[in-house]
Amino acid sequence: MMNDELLQRMLAPLMRGVRLLFGRGILTGTSDGLKMQNAQMTSL
């Protein structure tokens, strides 16, 4: 049976990729009413 350390080692690259994807931020809304386009970003 697989131990926890081996499982974590196998999943580490996947988890890192997910964290990087969400770490870049999520676009929550845009406003064209201003002279410049304004975008609101939230970061995890």
NORJOPE-V287959 format. One record per pair of residues at least 4 apart in sequence whose ideal C-beta (glycine too) atoms are under 7 Angstrom apart, sorted by the first residue. I is the first residue (numbers start at 1). J is the second residue. If there is no record, write none. Layout:
I&J / I&J
This chain:
2&6 / 2&7 / 4&8 / 5&9 / 6&10 / 7&11 / 8&12 / 11&15 / 12&16 / 13&17 / 14&18 / 15&19 / 16&20 / 17&21 / 18&22 / 19&23 / 20&24 / 22&44 / 23&43 / 23&44 / 25&41 / 25&42 / 25&43 / 26&42 / 27&39 / 27&41 / 28&40 / 28&41 / 28&42 / 29&40 / 30&37 / 30&38 / 30&39 / 31&38 / 32&37 / 34&38
